[in-house]
């Protein structure tokens, strides 16, 4: 199974990701990772830092002559915007951030010691690790896409669009400012972001992830912590700002009848479903249909017109600090979501079709 960790702080020297469990002989280069890092930095509503940073990966270990070795892979994303001089301490926590809870948990007087690690800058490491996992999935014909289905009070419904057409639209939307397949809705989303920026406010939204080509049989129902839906939902919930995750019909199914929700089974040379309300997972196991995930992201807690808080030292009311931050990061969060889904699906693949080399995995997969 694949495991990964990240290390590093927002204004430290860089973010490092270490991923293990990738089989030997997978072709991998830094550009495979850089493509995904660039996508993470895109999106309308991003802050000024995205103009400073030009994220590039440096593979430190686990790859030689363009091939993985089977050993842990370490990837560094160096920060251009890092400070080697002490920064002034901060004593006022931002509502909605990890500031206060982190300061209490780790006995920190200077809140910078919390937000440097709790910052979403850490997700650069996740995207780097996810790019490696995505490369492995590609060897088995598995593709992961994402698109934005809502920002603020604007949302779209793509259930009536054929999957092949939606796939084409998503790939085109990746070049658009908010990564939304509906051009009219995208214009309104941009208008909302501009309005929020003018008012010193922020916006959240929702993204959808579609995993294509996932074979049946990933995950299991035999233990609660081995269920594929649990792992995917937990991976998405771990992204900063995510407050809810759906699979398939998700919350909507709670208000429907069983006859309206469950996917009828047919056989045409293989088992198929007439619908995919389950989102490709039943009983904690992939059923061969596309995996459909959605995640809801709350508005970013760093506001240009800050909320009231309390100074940790004086215990007096004070305005939260104003930081250089995004107005809306939902388009970028979708890319991070792809990375987390890729890691969990790649882990499930190595568990199901284990092998020390890519060739061995492919033999098991074919069998």
Phi, psi and omega in degrees: 000154183268136175231150175209153172224160173238159176216155177123161181240162185303317180245023172276193183292332180173180177247133180240135174242135175239122181236130179233155183106358177282127182293162178289155173076021170274125178292126184209130177229166181297329180293331175301326181276320183299326179301316181286324177298322179295319179298323180296330183275352183272170175119136180291134180103359178288158184275182185294335183297330180295342176274342180272312183279139169232087190297126176226142182267145170234117178280120184265333182199167175087356180225134177219131180055037174080009179230143176293152184258350186093352178265169180304139179257124177250131180232131177250139171241103186283141178273129172280329183264063179243152186244122177264004176249147180302136177262152182299140182292156179238133184242358182249116181281147176275129173300136178092352180254176178283358189310300185288312180300319179292320179296320178291317183295316186256013178052052180258128174276320179268114184294340176304328180295340176270306190288340178298325178266324182288347181301147177292355174302332179301335183292347173300323177293323178294319180294324177296313178295320179295328178295323177294314179297320179298322179297320178294316180299324180299332178294342181246016176075019180265130183235140180237128181235160172213156174206163184268126180251357177191140169220128183061228181267003178265128177219158180234159178238119182251013185297334182273358182270130177301144187301318181296320178291318179298319178301317179295318180295320180297317181295327176286321182293339180299338179269353183272159187302320182246009174057040180248137184283341180264110187295323180292317178296323180298319178299319180290325176297317179297319179299318179298318180297317178298319180295317179296319179299316181297331181265003181071027184246182181224166181227148172252195180173200184219140174237156179242138177244135178236122177252118183255146177080013180285124181288157174291147173105004176276137183087184180196162176258358190286338174220144185300324186273006177250001179292136182294322180294323177297317183292317180292316180297317179296322179296318179289322179294339181284347180287132180307130176092349181281128184241354179197148180225138176238150172235126183064229179294335175059228185297332180300325183295339181295337181255015183243167176275155180301324180293340179269341189263312192282141187275118179293146185258138176229167178228119177223070185082338173204165179286131179229170177238142178287331177226176179224049179294335179285348180069028174084005181225127175226131179063026181081008184235140174295139184251009177097347176275162177303140178272125183244120180233146173226144180226138180258129181248131178284163175298146180297136185280352177273106186252142176291330171250090193290157175277168177282147179215200181225135176289125183297329183277313185268341184065019178261154178298142179203154175286141177297153182294150177261122183241159171288114186209172178285155169271323178210128181240019182299315178302320178290323180298327177298322178293319176296321178299319175303315182298315181294321177294321179298318181297315182291321179290321177295322177296317178295325178293316180291332177288317184284321185238050190302148177185147179284340179235159177298321180297321179293318176300318181294324177296316179295321181295316180295321180293000000 
